[in-house]
């Protein structure tokens, strides 16, 4: 088949036909092909070259084109403003604007458009001036409220119509907005121009602006009073004020905040008188939530901070002290966790709120704790009440106060303050409380629970200053538990010892650890003694157990001479020979007050065993020789001291297990009383524990322990004074006292220090300066 001749390539000019107007030359071009091209079969397509050239002359606008085009645009804008249909195609209108801009009539077009929009907006104000209710109202009665609402709806419709119109107008004049307006930074965009015109000719009118803002404020006030209002209307109007730049800030927000301030100032004063604190705080929280919701729903976000600050100041900040004085103690007394949580959260929002809450928190702890500590009638339950109170405040801090370190630290300081208002006694009672928990027969707690109780006790122990008092009573009670075999658990004892060592150091517990060591060594000694007795020709009928105690570790016991029976004396001598034979140079001192025994007895009902003290043992053994003895006869035979014997006989004849019968009957043992062996004694148990005197602290023991602590303190003060003076050589009275306070670990009064200084001067350890009586010199 023969090749057809190739056609010449041809690129036509792009021409836009709008009433005979060509597009700008930049968009129109004539194209020709260079590099020829006849239609030979051998012609190569690759030899063709395409060249594009601009028109040599710019196409001219037809006569009256600008005027005719503006007329069309003017008609379209008017139709939009009148809310009637536009008779021209929107694309056609857009193209017309583009063409006008392309032929440098943008400035004129912008002015013409502005003028048309301005004329329309100016005309809008007339409807509000003619509005029959246009009065700046001072009385907000029902009619005013209704009139105001109608006015707000009218102004809102005007605003919505204006926005809708400006959106459509801008879409037609978009090319103008994106070229000429964008290139002239001094000119507002078409949208901003519309806002400016609305602001200048409608909202800036004082009557319109005042009534608009008054109406908005009235709606907000009604909503605050619990009425339902049109929130969408509020949102639209406030959005209008916000869009109109400074109108919201300068005209609305300032008045809004002033009215809010007045409202909540009056409300705070009134409700503080009318309501209880939990109810009031609930109301404050509700108000804060409501105002926060208003910001989200219809107020400008920038109003949130000053608005919330206003509510917080008037409902909280102005009443911080009054709220706490009126209700904090009740909330804490009743353990109102949710209300306390709300109190903390609200007070944390206000400047200085946490600080004043801290102060009242501290005062409450001190006052409540003082009532526990200083009242001697509460001594029996003091420690348990302290533990319960500590648990309570810990729970409040954790749940209500978000574990705030300031509240934790102030709580510790407050506990330390009130617990030391009564020197020595809390330390003594804490030691006794520990004794009650570690003593055998305590079935109240498992090992885990006991460990938790001891941990809690250690927390209370940290707050006391007189730790030496605790040590003295704890040591005395521990000795009884160990020697009488009344310790509930060796593990629990050692756990408590470990806690004390960790808290107070090794020096504090060294003697206590020595007591445990003595008990363990005594067990080894007794194993050897048993073997030793087996090799004796007459081992005897008594099974003797002896605890060897190092005098420096244990409490000081006054030796008491009593009349042991011959078999006991014989056993003592046997043990003495055995022990000194192994440990020459040592001296044994028997402590009869710590002895105890198990006695076997026969009654009409049958055999029984009694766990009794050594004094009880000596009394009961007398009844192997007779059935009746007088008080004087028993005293003569046993050699037990008078008051001790009375307590012993009381436990045997007046307690629950009455092995003896007292004649005459009565609770107290008097001179001349006679005691008869109770052959008819009955008891459901085979082995019976008769109240052991050693486990009950007597008044004399308590006084003795306290005096011993006091004496030890005198020695420690003397040693500290000498130590300081030896190092300083010369020192003023005030400086010496100050250094003593730093060194001494127990509370001490200035008068006590002065007495010890005088004592050391009398004993020639130091002397006063001849010229300055307040200056001391160390005497080497």
C-alpha positions in Angstrom: 0.0 0.0 0.0 1.3 3.5 -0.9 2.1 5.8 2.0 -0.3 8.8 2.4 1.3 12.2 2.5 1.9 13.5 6.1 -0.2 16.4 7.3 1.6 19.5 8.7 1.4 19.7 12.5 -0.6 22.7 13.6 -1.2 24.1 17.2 -4.2 26.4 17.4 -4.2 29.4 19.7 -6.2 28.9 22.9 -9.0 31.5 22.9 -11.7 32.0 25.5 -14.9 33.3 24.2 -16.8 35.5 26.6 -18.7 38.2 24.6 -15.9 38.2 22.0 -13.1 38.8 24.6 -9.8 36.9 24.1 -7.8 35.8 27.1 -4.6 37.5 28.0 -1.6 37.0 25.6 0.2 35.0 28.1 -2.4 32.3 27.6 -2.8 32.7 23.8 -0.1 31.6 21.3 0.3 30.8 17.7 2.4 27.8 16.8 4.3 27.0 13.7 6.4 24.2 12.7 10.0 24.9 11.8 12.2 22.5 9.9 9.8 21.8 7.0 8.2 19.1 6.0 6.9 18.1 2.6 5.2 14.9 2.3 7.9 12.6 1.1 7.9 9.0 2.1 11.4 9.3 3.5 10.7 12.2 5.7 11.7 11.7 9.3 9.4 12.8 12.2 12.5 13.4 14.4 13.6 16.3 12.1 10.4 18.3 13.1 10.8 21.2 15.7 8.0 22.9 17.6 8.3 26.7 18.4 5.7 28.6 20.5 5.6 32.4 20.2 3.5 35.1 21.9 1.1 37.3 20.0 2.9 40.3 18.8 0.0 42.5 19.9 -2.1 42.3 23.0 -5.8 41.8 22.2 -7.9 44.8 23.0 -11.0 45.0 25.2 -14.2 45.7 23.4 -15.8 49.1 24.0 -17.9 49.3 27.2 -16.7 45.9 28.3 -15.6 47.0 31.8 -18.8 48.9 32.4 -21.0 46.1 31.2 -19.2 43.5 33.1 -19.4 45.5 36.4 -23.1 45.9 35.8 -23.5 42.2 35.6 -21.4 41.7 38.8 -23.3 44.5 40.6 -26.6 42.8 39.7 -25.3 39.5 41.0 -24.1 41.0 44.3 -27.5 42.8 44.7 -29.3 39.5 44.1 -27.2 37.8 46.8 -27.9 40.6 49.3 -31.6 40.5 48.5 -31.6 36.7 48.8 -33.0 36.2 45.2 -31.7 34.0 42.4 -28.9 35.2 40.3 -29.7 35.2 36.6 -26.0 34.7 35.5 -23.9 31.5 35.7 -21.5 31.6 38.6 -18.7 30.3 36.5 -19.4 33.1 34.0 -19.3 35.7 36.8 -16.0 34.2 38.1 -14.5 34.4 34.6 -15.7 38.0 34.2 -13.8 39.0 37.5 -10.7 37.1 36.3 -10.8 39.0 32.9 -11.2 42.4 34.6 -8.3 41.7 36.9 -6.2 40.6 34.0 -6.7 44.0 32.3 -5.6 46.0 35.4 -9.0 47.2 36.7 -8.6 45.4 40.0 -8.3 48.5 42.1 -11.5 50.0 40.7 -13.3 46.6 41.0 -12.3 46.3 44.7 -13.5 49.9 45.5 -16.8 49.3 43.7 -17.4 46.0 45.5 -16.6 47.6 48.9 -19.0 50.5 48.2 -21.8 48.1 47.3 -21.2 46.1 50.4 -21.0 49.2 52.6 -24.2 50.6 51.3 -26.0 47.4 52.0 -24.6 47.1 55.6 -25.5 50.7 56.3 -29.0 50.0 55.3 -29.1 47.1 57.8 -28.8 49.4 60.8 -32.1 51.1 59.9 -34.0 48.0 60.9 -32.5 48.2 64.4 -33.1 51.9 64.8 -36.7 51.4 63.8 -36.9 48.4 66.1 -39.8 49.2 68.4 -38.0 47.9 71.6 -34.7 49.7 71.1 -34.2 51.0 74.6 -31.2 50.6 76.9 -33.1 48.8 79.7 -32.2 49.0 83.3 -35.0 47.0 84.7 -34.8 43.3 83.6 -38.5 42.4 84.0 -40.2 39.6 82.0 -41.1 42.0 79.2 -37.5 43.2 78.9 -36.3 39.6 78.8 -38.7 38.8 76.0 -37.8 41.9 74.1 -34.2 41.3 74.5 -34.5 37.7 73.2 -36.3 39.0 70.1 -33.7 41.6 69.5 -30.9 39.0 69.9 -32.5 36.7 67.4 -32.9 39.6 64.9 -29.3 40.7 65.2 -28.2 37.1 65.0 -30.2 36.6 61.7 -28.7 39.8 60.4 -25.2 38.5 61.2 -25.9 35.0 59.7 -27.3 36.6 56.5 -24.3 38.9 56.3 -21.8 35.9 56.7 -23.7 33.8 54.1 -23.7 36.8 51.6 -20.0 37.5 52.1 -19.2 33.9 51.5 -21.0 33.9 48.1 -19.7 37.3 47.1 -16.1 36.2 47.9 -16.5 33.0 45.9 -17.4 35.2 42.8 -14.6 37.6 43.5 -12.1 35.0 44.6 -9.6 35.8 41.8 -9.6 39.4 42.9 -9.0 38.3 46.5 -6.2 36.0 45.6 -4.3 38.3 43.3 -4.8 42.1 43.8 -5.8 42.0 47.5 -3.1 39.5 48.3 -0.5 41.6 46.7 -1.6 44.7 48.7 -0.9 44.1 52.3 -2.7 47.2 53.4 -6.0 46.0 52.0 -8.3 43.6 54.0 -9.4 40.5 52.3 -13.0 40.5 51.0 -14.1 38.5 54.1 -12.2 40.8 56.5 -13.7 43.8 54.6 -17.2 42.4 55.3 -16.4 41.9 59.0 -15.0 45.5 59.1 -18.1 46.9 57.5 -20.4 45.0 59.9 -18.4 46.1 62.9 -18.2 49.7 61.8 -21.8 50.2 60.8 -23.8 47.7 62.9 -22.1 46.5 66.0 -20.2 49.7 66.7 -23.5 51.5 67.0 -23.7 52.1 70.7 -27.4 51.3 71.0 -27.1 48.1 69.1 -23.9 47.1 70.8 -25.2 47.8 74.3 -28.5 46.0 73.7 -26.7 43.0 72.2 -24.3 42.7 75.1 -27.0 43.3 77.7 -29.1 40.6 76.1 -26.3 38.1 76.0 -25.5 38.8 79.7 -29.1 38.5 80.6 -29.3 35.0 78.9 -26.1 33.9 80.8 -27.5 35.2 84.1 -30.8 33.3 83.5 -28.8 30.1 82.7 -26.7 30.6 85.9 -30.0 30.8 87.8 -31.0 27.4 86.4 -33.2 28.3 83.5 -32.9 26.7 80.1 -31.7 29.1 77.4 -30.9 28.9 73.7 -27.2 28.0 73.8 -26.8 27.9 70.0 -28.0 31.6 69.9 -25.4 32.5 72.5 -22.7 30.6 70.7 -23.5 32.3 67.4 -23.6 35.8 68.9 -20.4 35.4 70.9 -18.7 33.9 67.9 -19.8 37.1 66.0 -18.3 39.3 68.7 -15.1 37.3 68.7 -14.9 37.4 64.8 -15.3 41.2 65.0 -11.9 41.3 66.7 -11.7 43.7 69.7 -15.5 43.9 70.2 -15.5 40.7 72.3 -12.5 41.6 74.5 -13.3 45.3 75.0 -17.0 45.5 75.0 -18.3 42.0 76.1 -15.6 40.2 78.2 -14.9 43.1 80.5 -18.6 43.5 81.4 -19.1 39.8 81.6 -16.3 39.4 84.1 -17.4 42.3 86.2 -20.9 40.9 86.5 -19.5 37.4 87.2 -17.4 38.9 89.9 -20.3 40.7 91.6 -22.6 37.6 91.2 -20.2 35.2 92.9 -19.0 37.7 95.5 -22.6 38.0 96.8 -23.3 34.3 96.3 -20.2 33.3 98.3 -21.1 35.6 101.2 -24.7 34.3 101.3 -24.0 30.6 101.0 -21.1 30.6 103.5 -23.8 31.7 106.1 -26.5 29.3 104.9 -24.7 26.0 104.1 -22.4 23.5 105.8 -18.9 23.2 104.4 -19.4 19.9 102.4 -22.5 21.4 100.8 -20.8 24.6 100.1 -17.8 23.0 98.5 -20.0 20.8 96.4 -21.7 24.0 95.1 -18.3 25.6 94.4 -17.3 22.5 92.4 -20.6 22.6 90.5 -20.1 26.3 89.6 -16.6 25.7 88.4 -17.9 22.8 86.2 -20.7 25.0 84.8 -18.3 27.9 83.9 -15.9 25.5 82.3 -18.8 24.1 80.3 -19.8 27.6 79.2 -16.3 28.2 77.8 -16.5 25.0 75.8 -20.0 25.6 74.6 -20.2 29.3 73.7 -17.6 31.5 75.2 -14.3 32.3 73.6 -11.4 30.1 74.9 -9.4 33.1 75.9 -12.1 33.9 78.6 -11.5 30.6 80.4 -8.5 31.7 82.6 -10.0 35.0 83.9 -13.4 33.5 84.3 -12.3 30.5 86.3 -9.9 32.7 88.3 -12.9 35.0 89.2 -15.0 32.1 90.4 -12.1 30.6 92.4 -11.4 34.0 94.0 -14.9 34.9 95.0 -16.2 31.4 96.1 -12.9 30.1 97.5 -10.1 32.6 97.9 -12.2 35.0 99.9 -13.3 32.3 102.3 -10.4 29.9 102.8 -10.0 30.5 106.5 -13.7 30.6 107.2 -14.3 27.3 105.3 -11.5 25.5 107.3 -12.5 27.0 110.7 -16.1 26.1 110.1 -15.8 22.5 108.8 -12.3 21.0 108.5 -12.3 19.5 112.0 -15.7 17.9 111.4 -14.6 16.4 108.1 -11.5 14.9 109.7 -13.3 13.7 112.8 -15.9 11.9 110.7 -13.3 10.7 108.2 -15.3 12.2 105.3 -12.9 11.0 102.6 -14.8 12.3 99.5 -15.4 15.7 101.1 -11.7 15.9 102.2 -10.6 15.0 98.6 -12.8 17.7 97.2 -11.5 20.2 99.8 -7.9 19.4 98.8 -8.6 19.7 95.1 -10.4 23.0 95.4 -7.9 24.5 97.7 -5.1 23.5 95.4 -6.6 25.7 92.7 -6.3 28.9 94.7 -3.1 30.7 95.4 -2.2 30.1 99.1 -4.9 27.5 99.4 -2.6 24.6 100.1 -0.6 26.6 102.6 -3.6 27.5 104.7 -4.9 23.9 104.5 -1.5 22.7 105.7 -1.6 25.0 108.7 -5.1 23.8 109.7 -4.1 20.2 109.0 -1.1 20.6 111.4 -3.2 22.2 114.1 -5.8 19.5 113.9 -3.2 16.7 114.3 -1.6 18.6 117.3 -4.9 19.2 119.0 -6.3 15.8 118.5 -3.1 14.0 119.4 -2.6 16.2 122.5 -6.0 15.0 123.9 -4.7 11.4 123.5 -1.4 12.0 125.1 -1.8 14.4 128.0 -4.9 12.8 129.6 -3.7 10.2 132.2 -7.1 8.6 132.1 -6.4 7.5 128.6 -3.0 5.9 129.4 -4.4 2.4 129.1 -5.4 2.9 125.5 -3.0 5.7 124.5 -0.8 3.6 122.2 -3.6 1.9 120.4 -5.3 5.3 119.9 -2.1 6.7 118.5 -1.8 3.9 116.1 -5.4 4.2 115.0 -5.0 8.0 114.6 -1.8 7.5 112.6 -3.5 5.0 110.3 -6.3 7.5 109.8 -4.1 10.4 108.8 -2.0 8.2 106.6 -5.1 7.1 104.7 -6.3 10.7 104.3 -2.9 11.7 103.0 -2.8 8.8 100.5 -6.4 9.1 99.2 -7.4 12.7 99.8 -4.1 14.7 99.6 -2.5 12.7 96.7 0.5 11.7 98.9 1.6 15.3 98.9 5.1 15.4 100.5 4.3 18.7 102.3 1.4 17.1 104.1 3.4 14.0 105.0 6.3 16.0 106.4 4.1 18.4 108.4 2.2 15.4 109.8 5.4 13.9 111.1 6.4 17.3 112.7 3.0 17.6 114.3 3.1 14.0 115.7 6.6 14.7 117.1 5.3 18.0 118.7 2.2 16.6 120.5 3.7 13.2 121.6 6.5 14.9 123.5 4.2 17.4 125.3 4.1 14.8 128.0 7.7 13.7 128.6 8.6 10.0 129.2 5.1 8.6 129.6 4.4 7.9 125.9 7.8 6.1 125.7 7.0 4.0 128.7 3.6 3.1 127.4 4.9 2.2 124.0 7.4 -0.2 125.6 4.5 -1.8 127.6 2.4 -2.0 124.5 5.2 -3.9 122.7 5.4 -6.2 125.7 1.7 -7.0 125.5 2.1 -7.9 121.9 5.2 -10.1 122.3 4.0 -11.8 125.4 2.9 -15.5 125.2 -0.9 -16.0 125.2 -1.4 -13.1 122.7 -3.7 -14.7 120.2 -4.9 -11.5 118.6 -2.6 -11.6 115.6 -0.9 -14.0 113.2 2.9 -13.7 112.7 2.3 -11.5 109.6 -0.1 -9.2 111.5 2.2 -9.0 114.5 5.0 -7.9 112.1 2.8 -5.2 110.7 1.9 -4.0 114.2 5.5 -3.8 115.2 6.3 -1.8 112.1 3.5 0.7 113.0 4.8 0.9 116.6 8.3 1.7 115.3 6.8 4.7 113.4 5.3 6.1 116.6 8.6 5.2 118.4 10.5 7.5 116.0 8.6 10.5 117.2 9.4 10.2 120.9 12.4 12.1 122.3 12.9 10.0 125.5 14.1 6.9 123.8 16.2 6.0 126.9 12.9 5.7 128.8 11.6 3.3 126.2 14.8 1.3 126.4 14.6 1.0 130.2 11.0 -0.3 130.3 11.5 -2.4 127.2 14.6 -4.0 128.7 12.8 -4.7 132.0 9.8 -6.3 130.2 12.0 -8.3 127.9 13.9 -9.7 130.9 10.6 -10.9 132.4 9.5 -12.5 129.1 12.7 -14.3 128.7 13.2 -15.4 132.3 9.6 -16.5 133.0 9.3 -18.1 129.6 6.5 -15.8 128.5 7.8 -14.7 125.1 5.4 -15.5 122.4 8.0 -16.0 119.7 11.7 -15.8 119.5 11.5 -14.7 115.9 9.2 -11.8 116.8 11.5 -10.8 119.6 14.5 -10.8 117.3 12.5 -9.0 114.6 11.7 -6.2 117.1 15.3 -6.1 118.2 16.4 -5.7 114.6 14.0 -2.8 114.1 15.3 -1.0 117.2 18.9 -1.6 116.0 18.1 -0.2 112.6 16.4 2.8 114.1 18.7 3.7 117.0 22.0 2.0 116.2 24.0 -0.9 117.7 24.8 0.8 121.0 21.1 1.1 121.8 20.5 -2.7 121.4 23.9 -4.1 122.6 22.6 -5.0 126.1 19.3 -6.4 124.7 21.3 -8.6 122.3 23.4 -9.6 125.4 20.3 -10.8 127.1 19.4 -13.2 124.3 23.0 -14.4 124.2 22.8 -15.2 127.9 19.7 -17.2 127.4 21.3 -19.3 124.6 24.4 -19.9 126.7 22.3 -20.9 129.7 20.7 -23.6 127.6 24.1 -25.1 126.8 25.1 -24.8 130.5 21.9 -26.7 131.6 22.6 -29.5 129.1 26.0 -30.0 130.8 24.4 -29.7 134.2 21.9 -32.4 133.5 24.7 -34.7 132.5 26.5 -33.7 135.7 23.5 -34.5 137.9 23.1 -37.9 136.3 26.6 -38.8 137.7 25.6 -37.7 141.2 24.8 -40.4 143.8 21.7 -38.5 144.9 20.2 -36.5 142.0 17.2 -35.5 144.2 13.5 -35.0 143.3 13.7 -31.4 142.0 14.4 -30.7 138.4 16.4 -27.5 138.6 16.8 -25.0 135.7 19.2 -22.0 136.1 19.7 -19.0 133.8 23.1 -17.5 134.1 22.8 -13.7 133.6 25.6 -11.2 132.9 25.0 -8.4 135.4 25.8 -5.6 132.9 23.2 -6.7 130.3 20.1 -7.1 132.5 18.1 -4.7 134.6 19.3 -4.1 138.1 17.5 -6.4 140.6 17.8 -5.9 144.3 18.8 -9.2 146.0 16.0 -10.6 148.2 16.8 -13.1 151.0 14.1 -15.7 151.5 14.1 -19.0 153.4 14.4 -21.8 150.9 13.8 -25.4 152.0 16.7 -27.7 152.5 16.4 -29.5 149.2 16.5 -26.2 147.3 19.5 -25.0 149.2 21.3 -28.3 148.5 20.6 -28.0 144.8 21.9 -24.5 144.8 25.2 -25.6 146.3 25.5 -28.5 143.8 25.0 -26.1 140.8 27.4 -23.6 142.4 30.1 -26.3 142.6 29.4 -27.4 139.1 29.5 -23.9 137.5 32.5 -22.5 139.4 34.4 -25.6 138.6 34.1 -24.7 135.0 34.4 -20.9 135.4 36.8 -20.0 138.1 36.9 -16.4 139.3 33.2 -15.7 138.8 30.6 -14.9 141.4 27.0 -16.2 141.5 24.3 -14.1 143.0 20.9 -15.8 143.2 17.8 -13.7 142.2 14.9 -15.3 144.0 12.4 -12.7 142.7 12.8 -14.1 139.2 12.3 -17.8 140.2 9.3 -19.9 139.2 8.3 -23.5 139.5 5.8 -26.2 138.6 4.3 -27.9 141.6 2.3 -31.1 141.7 -0.6 -31.2 144.1 -3.4 -33.7 145.1 -7.0 -32.7 145.8 -10.2 -34.7 146.4 -10.9 -34.2 142.7 -7.5 -35.5 141.7 -4.0 -34.4 140.8 -3.2 -30.9 139.5 -0.1 -29.0 138.4 0.5 -25.4 139.3 2.7 -22.9 137.4 3.7 -20.5 140.2 6.4 -18.0 141.2 9.2 -18.9 143.7 7.4 -16.9 146.5 4.1 -18.8 145.7 6.1 -22.0 145.8 7.5 -21.4 149.3 4.0 -20.6 150.6 2.4 -23.6 149.1 5.1 -26.0 150.3 4.4 -25.0 153.9 1.0 -26.8 153.6 2.8 -30.1 153.3 3.5 -29.6 157.0 0.0 -28.4 158.1 -3.4 -27.4 156.9 -3.6 -23.9 158.4 -1.2 -21.0 159.0 -1.5 -17.4 160.0 -0.1 -14.5 158.0 2.6 -14.0 160.7 3.6 -17.7 160.6 3.9 -17.7 156.8 6.0 -14.6 157.0 8.3 -16.0 159.6 8.7 -19.3 157.7 9.3 -18.0 154.2 11.2 -14.8 155.0 9.3 -13.0 152.1 9.1 -9.2 152.5 5.8 -8.0 153.9 4.2 -6.3 150.8 5.5 -9.0 148.5 4.0 -11.7 150.7 0.6 -10.0 150.9 0.5 -9.9 147.0 1.6 -13.5 146.9 -1.1 -14.7 149.4 -3.7 -12.6 147.5 -2.9 -14.4 144.3 -3.3 -17.8 146.0 -6.4 -17.1 148.1 -8.3 -14.2 146.4 -7.8 -14.8 142.7 -9.6 -17.1 140.2 -7.6 -20.3 141.3 -8.1 -20.3 145.1 -5.8 -23.0 146.3 -5.9 -21.5 149.8 -8.9 -20.2 151.7 -8.5 -16.9 153.6 -10.2 -16.4 156.9 -11.8 -13.9 157.2 -12.9 -13.5 153.6 -11.9 -10.3 151.8 -9.8 -9.1 148.9 -7.0 -7.7 150.9 -4.6 -9.6 153.2 -4.4 -8.2 156.7 -2.4 -9.0 159.8 -3.9 -11.9 161.7 -5.5 -13.5 158.6 -5.4 -17.2 158.5 -5.0 -19.4 155.5 -6.3 -22.9 155.1 -5.4 -25.5 152.3 -8.4 -25.9 150.0 -8.7 -29.6 149.7 -12.0 -29.2 147.7 -10.2 -27.1 145.0 -11.7 -27.8 141.5 -10.6 -26.7 138.1 -11.3 -27.9 134.6 -7.6 -27.7 133.6 -4.9 -30.1 134.7 -2.1 -27.5 134.6 -3.1 -24.2 136.0 -1.2 -20.9 135.7 -1.7 -18.9 138.9 -1.2 -15.2 138.4 2.6 -14.8 138.5 3.6 -11.6 140.3 6.7 -11.1 138.2 4.6 -10.5 135.1 2.7 -7.6 136.7 4.6 -4.4 137.1 4.2 -2.9 140.6 4.2 0.8 141.3 7.5 0.4 143.0 9.0 -1.1 139.9 7.7 1.6 137.7 9.0 4.4 140.0 12.4 2.5 140.3 12.7 2.2 136.5 11.9 5.9 136.0 14.4 7.0 138.7 17.0 4.8 137.2 16.5 6.5 133.8 16.7 9.9 135.5 19.9 9.0 137.2 21.4 7.7 133.9 20.6 11.0 132.3 22.4 12.9 135.1 25.5 10.9 134.3 25.1 11.5 130.6 24.7 15.3 131.1 27.8 15.4 133.3 29.8 13.4 130.8 28.7 15.7 127.9 29.6 18.9 129.9 33.0 17.6 130.8 33.6 16.4 127.2 32.7 19.8 125.8 34.7 21.8 128.3 37.7 19.6 127.9 37.7 20.3 124.2 36.9 24.1 124.4 38.7 24.9 127.7 36.7 28.1 128.1 33.1 28.6 127.1 30.2 30.9 127.9 27.0 29.6 129.5 24.7 30.0 126.5 27.2 28.4 124.1 27.7 25.5 126.5 23.9 25.0 126.8 23.5 25.2 123.1 26.1 22.5 122.5 24.5 20.3 125.2 21.2 20.5 123.4 22.9 19.3 120.2 24.6 16.3 121.9 22.0 15.0 124.3 19.5 12.6 122.7 16.8 13.1 125.4 14.7 16.2 126.3 16.2 18.3 129.0 15.2 21.6 130.7 17.6 24.5 131.1 17.2 24.3 134.9 18.4 20.7 134.9 21.5 21.7 132.9 22.2 24.5 135.3 22.1 22.1 138.3 24.6 19.7 136.6 26.9 22.6 135.8 26.8 23.7 139.4 27.4 20.2 140.6 30.5 19.9 138.4 31.8 23.3 139.7 31.4 22.0 143.2 33.3 18.8 142.3 36.1 20.9 140.8 35.7 19.7 137.1 35.3 23.4 136.0 35.2 26.9 137.5 33.6 30.2 136.9 35.5 33.1 135.5 36.3 35.6 138.2 35.3 38.6 136.2 32.4 37.0 134.2 30.2 34.6 136.1 28.6 33.4 132.8 32.0 32.2 131.6 33.4 28.7 132.5 36.9 27.3 132.5 37.8 23.7 132.4 39.9 22.5 135.3 42.5 20.0 134.1 
